[in-house]
């Protein structure tokens, strides 16, 4: 298991608790704390499953888009950005927020079902490329502008 990312100052006690638990359970050879990583594509490429276990709804969840674009199967909470961007059992597995049992079941399911893992990864990448591409966003902003101003701009061929 790899825990990726830096720890904000307000969460340093929680990180210390996690590190103590890893040590007390003798899991030092199984759990890696990376700290901050600037090369996220390399980090995603090294993962079989990506878990976003945020307990508070994240409004955007950039990491959800990143892992979808990198074709990494995602397990995320059924709230916030993960729930808005991913489709349960199609482009991610979404678990009940705050339920460690539901999260664990989702992890075990993707571990035991490689076909589902591959399906989610493939569908997630397709959705990310279609939904989050710069051109798609530019077209949506232009359409909103057109609807607000009552104008239409000609499409280039």
N, C-alpha and C positions, 0 to 999 in steps of 0.2 A: 504494500500500500504506500502510495506517495501522497504526501500532503503538500500541495504546491501553494506558494504565495507568502508574502510578508504578513506580519501581524501588526495591526494598529495598536497604538499604545493602550487603548482602553480594553484590549483583548489579551494583553500580555499574561495576565493571571490564568486565563483559560488555556493559553498555549503551554504555560508551565505545568498546569494540571494534566494536559494531554501527554506531555513528555514524561511526567512522573508515572502515569498509567502505563505507558509503553515500557518504561524501565521496570516497574513493579511486576508486570506480566511477562517480562522476559522477551519482549517483541522487538528489541533493537535491530535484529537482523531482518525483520519483516516490514518495518515502518520507517520511511524516510521523510524527514522534514526538509524541504528544499530551501525555504526562505523565498525571497523575491527572485523571480526569473524574468528576464527581459525577452528571451527567445521562446515565446509561447508555442509557435508551430512545432519546434523540436520537442517541447514538453508533451504536447498533445499526441505527437507521433509515437511517443514511448508508452502511451496508455492504452489498455484494452477497453476500459470503461471509464467515463468521466462522471463524477458525482458532485452535484451542487446540493449541499445540505443546509442551505441558508434557512434560519429559523424565522427571519423577518422577510417579508416580501421585498425583493429587489425590483426597483422600477424598470430597469433596462436589462440587466443580466447580460452584459457583453460576452461573458465567457460562454453563455448558452449559444450565441451566434457563432463564436469562434469554434467551439467544438463541433457544431453542426457543419460548418463550412469545411472542417478538417475530417469529416466523416467518422467522428468518434461517437460511439453510442453513449447517450446521456441518460442519467437518472437525476431527476430534479424534483423539487417540491411543487405540489399542485397549487402554487400561488405565485404572484409577481411575474417577473419577466419569463421565467421558465414556462409557466402555464399559458402565458399569452403567445409565446413564440413556438412552442412545441405541441405536438398532438400525441396524446397518450397512446402508446402501443404502435404508433406509426413512425414518429420521428424522435421519440423519447419514451422512457417510462417515468410517469409522474407518481410520486408517493404522497401520502397524507402528511402534511406539514406537522412536525412535532412527534411523529410516530416512528420511533426507532425500529419497531417490529416491521412496519410497512417498508421502511428503507432497506432493512436487512433482507426482506423477502424479494425486493426488486433487484438487489445486488446478486443474490443467489440465483434468481431467475435468469438474468443475463449471463451469469457464469455457466449455468447448466444448459442454456439454449443458444448455441452458437448461430443457428439460423436466424433467430430473432435479433441477436446482436448485429448480424450482417444486414438484415432488413432495415433495422432502425438506422444504422450508419448510412446506408445508401439513400434512404428516403430523406434523412436529415440533410445530407449534402445537397440533394436536389432542391429541397425546399429553401435552404439557405441561399443557394445560387439564384433561385428565382425571386425570392421574397426580399432579400437584403442586398441585392446588387445595386450599385450606385445609380444605374440607369432606371431601375424600377422605382427607386426613391425620387429621382428627379421627375419622372413622369407623374408620380402621385402628387408631388408638390405643385407641378404645373397644372394638373387637373383640378386641384383644390383652388389654386389661384384663378383659373378660368371660371370655376363655378361661383366664386365670390365676386368676380368682376363682370360676369356675364359675357366674357369674351372666349373665343376659342383660337388657339394658335395652330397653324397648319403643321402637319407632321411632315418631316423630311422623308423622302423616299430613298 
